Amino acid sequence: MRSPTRYVAVLLASLTLAAQAAPVTVVDDAGRRVTVAQPARRVISMAPHTTELLFAAGGGARVVGAMNYSDYPEAAKTIPLVGSNSQIDMERVLALKPDLIVVWHTGNTARQIAQIESLGVPVFHSEPRRLAQVAGNIERLGQLLGTAPAARAAAGAYRAKLSGLEARYGGRSPVTVFYQIWDQPLYTLNDAQIASDAIRVCGGRNVFGGLKVVAPEVSLEAVLAADPEAIMAGKRYDPANPGLKLWEPYKSMTAMKRGNLLTVDGELLTRPGPRTVDGAALLCEALDRVRQRRPK
């Protein structure tokens, strides 16, 4: 006769197996219901940030194909590539026999997404536009992967970091910010991009946040008229591009007068993944230094 303890252990194991075999449905960032018949084992990631989300959710070993620039964590660099943001190798996608594909809702083109969805494979659209939405992406992907405990732990750690930043910087005096994402021509981001939410969490205000286009082109004259207290940009990878040096002739600008030309890690701030909160923490520290440079 089985002991009660042994019986309970067997029952729990049976319930766990039954739960793993049951279909799982979540709602993605496009508002669509996504159902997998069983935990996804072969996943293709169609954007660098979705690769990071899948690893954070505990499913890194199940990612069998990825988009170019999927370079974090280190293990992601060994994943076979299925294309770039301009071209997807559909034959390669089919050959990998995925049971889940994760796309970037606005980063992949409508044509690419239509091609992917025509395959009949479950497709999850990922588009976190606020720092808080990253944790929800991790948890839902964990449900689809059958790695919910690991995903919940990662999401909980992320939320704790974010809550700490909001508590520390939420009441700070506002800093007007221009985020220069490209210099020739001059491009920025509006408030629909997650980097602007990081600016907000840090007590900043994106001077072009209200524009309708996610990545609008702006004129040099418009930036001068806005006269931001700080100008931030990513690292220069091409010496031919002026980057923040573009503003050196304009000595009367507030950002120039106070030495508030900030080099930030654009990858951390604009990739809506698990590291975005770390990029926000660095930005918050930088904006605090901007406040310290104000005239007494």
Phi, psi and omega per residue, in radians:
M1 nan 2.376 -3.132
R2 -1.248 2.513 3.051
S3 -1.292 2.702 3.105
P4 -0.994 -0.675 -3.118
T5 -1.128 -0.774 3.128
R6 -1.097 -0.705 -3.128
Y7 -1.102 -0.767 3.139
V8 -1.098 -0.733 -3.136
A9 -1.078 -0.754 3.133
V10 -1.143 -0.711 -3.137
L11 -1.105 -0.778 3.132
L12 -1.104 -0.702 3.122
A13 -1.115 -0.688 3.132
S14 -1.155 -0.722 3.124
L15 -1.128 -0.676 3.122
T16 -1.113 -0.778 3.122
L17 -1.113 -0.681 3.135
A18 -1.141 -0.698 3.133
A19 -1.140 -0.672 3.133
Q20 -1.175 -0.525 -3.104
A21 -1.466 -0.293 -3.078
A22 -1.311 2.563 3.077
P23 -1.045 2.568 3.121
V24 -2.153 2.330 3.128
T25 -2.198 2.319 3.027
V26 -2.286 2.899 3.054
V27 -1.860 2.206 -3.077
D28 -1.538 -3.035 -3.051
D29 -1.317 -0.116 3.025
A30 -1.679 0.073 -3.136
G31 1.381 0.276 -3.111
R32 -1.715 2.530 3.063
R33 -1.430 2.243 -3.129
V34 -2.075 2.152 -3.079
T35 -2.146 2.317 2.979
V36 -2.022 2.418 -3.096
A37 -1.190 -0.501 3.092
Q38 -2.701 2.925 -3.098
P39 -0.904 2.300 -3.108
A40 -1.130 2.313 -3.119
R41 -1.956 -0.409 -3.096
R42 -2.271 1.796 -2.993
V43 -2.020 2.429 3.018
I44 -1.963 2.286 -3.133
S45 -1.826 2.176 -3.061
M46 -1.757 0.323 3.075
A47 -2.832 2.639 3.125
P48 -1.013 -0.693 -3.091
H49 -1.217 -0.560 3.125
T50 -1.250 -0.517 3.032
T51 -1.077 -0.797 3.119
E52 -1.100 -0.699 3.133
L53 -1.105 -0.726 -3.128
L54 -1.139 -0.700 3.078
F55 -1.123 -0.754 -3.138
A56 -1.095 -0.565 -3.131
A57 -1.377 0.002 3.112
G58 1.607 0.203 -3.072
G59 -1.980 0.374 -3.101
G60 -0.981 -0.678 -3.104
A61 -1.224 -0.223 -3.109
R62 -1.703 -0.057 3.136
V63 -1.419 1.921 -3.051
V64 -1.745 -0.173 3.113
G65 -2.710 2.579 -3.091
A66 -2.554 2.900 3.087
M67 -1.497 2.804 3.109
N68 -1.059 2.746 -3.066
Y69 1.221 0.189 3.013
S70 -1.383 1.530 -2.967
D71 -2.129 0.244 3.098
Y72 -2.528 2.403 -0.094
P73 -1.198 -3.078 -3.042
E74 -0.939 -0.678 -3.116
A75 -1.086 -0.419 -3.122
A76 -1.141 -0.434 -3.095
K77 -1.174 -0.301 -3.112
T78 -1.654 -0.061 -3.111
I79 -1.292 2.315 3.101
P80 -1.015 2.433 -3.118
L81 -1.557 2.522 3.118
V82 -1.975 0.070 3.104
G83 2.601 -2.903 -3.132
S84 -2.224 3.132 3.138
N85 -1.174 -0.205 3.118
S86 -1.832 -0.343 -3.078
Q87 -2.649 2.269 3.091
I88 -1.947 2.367 3.090
D89 -1.501 1.621 -3.059
M90 -1.146 -0.561 3.089
E91 -1.112 -0.698 3.110
R92 -1.139 -0.726 3.109
V93 -1.024 -0.831 -3.137
L94 -1.096 -0.702 -3.103
A95 -1.122 -0.486 -3.118
L96 -1.387 -0.163 3.063
K97 0.887 1.019 -3.121
P98 -1.262 2.641 2.973
D99 -1.936 0.048 3.012
L100 -2.783 2.366 3.060
I101 -2.161 2.289 3.140
V102 -1.920 2.099 -3.091
V103 -1.975 2.811 3.044
W104 -1.652 1.990 -2.939
H105 -0.947 -0.716 3.130
T106 -1.923 -0.204 -3.135
G107 -1.425 -0.636 3.014
N108 -1.467 2.500 -3.104
T109 -1.235 2.755 3.113
A110 -1.028 -0.655 3.119
R111 -1.103 -0.762 3.138
Q112 -1.103 -0.790 -3.114
I113 -1.118 -0.693 3.103
A114 -1.078 -0.707 3.098
Q115 -1.078 -0.795 -3.103
I116 -1.108 -0.787 -3.092
E117 -1.205 -0.384 3.120
S118 -1.230 -0.224 -3.121
L119 -1.318 -0.286 -3.129
G120 1.414 0.211 3.116
V121 -1.645 2.464 3.077
P122 -0.959 2.328 -3.096
V123 -2.163 2.172 3.089
F124 -1.809 2.139 3.093
H125 -1.569 2.128 -3.126
S126 -1.924 2.237 3.141
E127 -2.733 1.125 3.074
P128 -1.208 2.101 3.128
R129 -1.888 -0.097 3.070
R130 -2.252 2.594 -3.133
L131 -0.958 -0.701 -3.082
A132 -1.131 -0.426 -3.085
Q133 -1.336 -0.275 3.133
V134 -1.091 -0.761 -3.112
A135 -1.057 -0.697 3.111
G136 -1.122 -0.649 3.067
N137 -1.072 -0.779 -3.137
I138 -1.047 -0.793 -3.092
E139 -1.149 -0.756 -3.121
R140 -1.187 -0.661 3.062
L141 -1.135 -0.648 3.073
G142 -1.056 -0.652 3.083
Q143 -1.116 -0.760 -3.132
L144 -1.193 -0.509 -3.117
L145 -1.525 -0.263 -3.029
G146 1.342 0.414 -3.138
T147 -2.073 0.652 -3.025
A148 -0.955 -0.731 -3.132
P149 -1.059 -0.776 3.118
A150 -1.140 -0.702 -3.138
A151 -1.141 -0.725 3.122
R152 -1.090 -0.698 3.132
A153 -1.119 -0.783 3.139
A154 -1.138 -0.729 3.129
A155 -1.140 -0.667 3.119
G156 -1.125 -0.731 3.105
A157 -1.126 -0.704 3.118
Y158 -1.089 -0.839 -3.114
R159 -1.078 -0.636 3.126
A160 -1.110 -0.746 3.096
K161 -1.084 -0.771 -3.106
L162 -1.148 -0.742 3.124
S163 -1.066 -0.661 3.111
G164 -1.113 -0.727 3.116
L165 -1.146 -0.764 -3.125
E166 -1.107 -0.688 3.135
A167 -1.198 -0.621 -3.058
R168 -1.402 -0.679 -2.981
Y169 -1.926 -0.127 -3.043
G170 -1.038 -0.547 -3.088
G171 -1.701 0.116 -3.109
R172 -1.257 2.718 3.136
S173 -1.134 2.475 -3.048
P174 -1.111 2.536 3.028
V175 -2.125 2.154 3.081
T176 -1.389 2.338 -2.979
V177 -2.292 2.383 2.920
F178 -1.928 2.141 3.117
Y179 -1.780 1.908 -3.114
Q180 -1.607 1.863 -3.131
I181 -1.673 -0.268 3.048
W182 -2.717 2.616 -3.016
D183 -1.972 -0.340 -3.124
Q184 -2.400 1.570 -0.030
P185 -1.309 3.077 -3.028
L186 -1.496 2.038 3.137
Y187 -2.115 2.641 3.079
T188 -2.416 -2.915 3.120
L189 -2.231 2.595 3.053
N190 -1.683 -2.997 -3.045
D191 -1.326 -0.031 3.099
A192 -1.474 -0.090 3.135
Q193 -1.750 2.542 -2.993
I194 -1.103 -0.471 3.114
A195 -1.080 -0.602 3.111
S196 -1.191 -0.563 3.083
D197 -1.193 -0.613 3.061
A198 -1.097 -0.722 3.084
I199 -1.037 -0.766 -3.141
R200 -1.085 -0.807 -3.131
V201 -1.021 -0.584 -3.118
C202 -1.457 0.073 -3.136
G203 1.498 0.308 3.124
G204 -1.752 3.009 3.066
R205 -2.409 2.128 3.107
N206 -1.255 2.061 -3.041
V207 -1.177 -0.345 3.094
F208 -2.003 0.377 -3.097
G209 -1.083 -0.472 -3.075
G210 -1.449 -0.073 3.124
L211 -1.165 2.649 -3.014
K212 -1.367 -0.565 -3.114
V213 -1.411 2.413 -3.108
V214 -1.063 -0.779 3.120
A215 -2.146 1.382 -3.053
P216 -1.411 2.607 2.953
E217 -1.471 2.347 3.129
V218 -2.212 2.763 3.133
S219 -1.566 2.724 3.062
L220 -1.028 -0.683 -3.141
E221 -1.097 -0.636 3.128
A222 -1.150 -0.663 3.105
V223 -1.176 -0.751 3.118
L224 -1.069 -0.680 3.136
A225 -1.193 -0.629 3.112
A226 -1.222 -0.489 3.106
D227 0.802 1.079 -3.112
P228 -1.145 2.655 3.101
E229 -1.278 -0.470 3.130
A230 -2.461 2.518 3.021
I231 -2.120 2.243 -3.128
M232 -2.159 2.582 3.135
A233 -2.667 2.795 3.097
G234 -1.358 -3.139 -3.136
K235 -1.173 2.592 3.084
R236 -1.463 2.132 3.101
Y237 -1.804 -0.301 3.114
D238 -2.086 1.956 -3.118
P239 -1.000 -0.358 -3.141
A240 -1.273 -0.360 3.128
N241 -1.515 2.341 -3.072
P242 -1.241 -0.470 -3.096
G243 1.040 -2.393 -3.124
L244 -1.211 -0.288 3.089
K245 -1.104 -0.289 3.110
L246 -0.956 -0.510 -3.000
W247 -1.660 -0.060 -3.073
E248 -1.055 -0.564 3.114
P249 -1.236 -0.241 -3.010
Y250 -1.766 1.247 -3.007
K251 -1.131 -0.379 -3.076
S252 -1.479 -0.153 3.101
M253 -1.121 2.479 3.136
T254 -1.003 -0.781 -3.121
A255 -1.073 -0.667 3.119
M256 -1.247 -0.802 -3.093
K257 -1.032 -0.599 -3.057
R258 -1.752 0.060 3.116
G259 1.237 0.628 -3.059
N260 -1.841 0.849 2.983
L261 -1.703 1.910 -2.941
L262 -1.877 2.229 2.999
T263 -1.621 2.125 -3.093
V264 -2.085 2.878 3.073
D265 -1.510 1.668 -3.083
G266 -1.062 -0.550 3.135
E267 -1.099 -0.728 3.138
L268 -1.197 -0.619 -3.040
L269 -1.469 -0.580 -3.024
T270 -1.765 -0.314 3.037
R271 -1.409 1.982 -3.071
P272 -1.374 1.154 -3.098
G273 -2.201 -2.903 -3.038
P274 -1.147 -0.338 3.134
R275 -1.551 -0.095 -3.078
T276 -1.049 -0.628 3.135
V277 -1.155 -0.514 3.082
D278 -1.248 -0.677 3.046
G279 -1.102 -0.666 3.108
A280 -1.122 -0.680 3.132
A281 -1.070 -0.742 3.108
L282 -1.152 -0.680 3.109
L283 -1.128 -0.725 3.126
C284 -1.036 -0.734 3.108
E285 -1.113 -0.685 3.141
A286 -1.157 -0.717 3.140
L287 -1.227 -0.484 3.037
D288 -1.164 -0.631 3.077
R289 -1.174 -0.573 3.057
V290 -1.082 -0.759 3.129
R291 -1.092 -0.643 -3.115
Q292 -1.198 -0.350 -3.131
R293 -1.537 0.010 3.125
R294 -1.177 2.567 3.108
P295 -1.025 2.398 3.133
K296 -1.323 nan nan
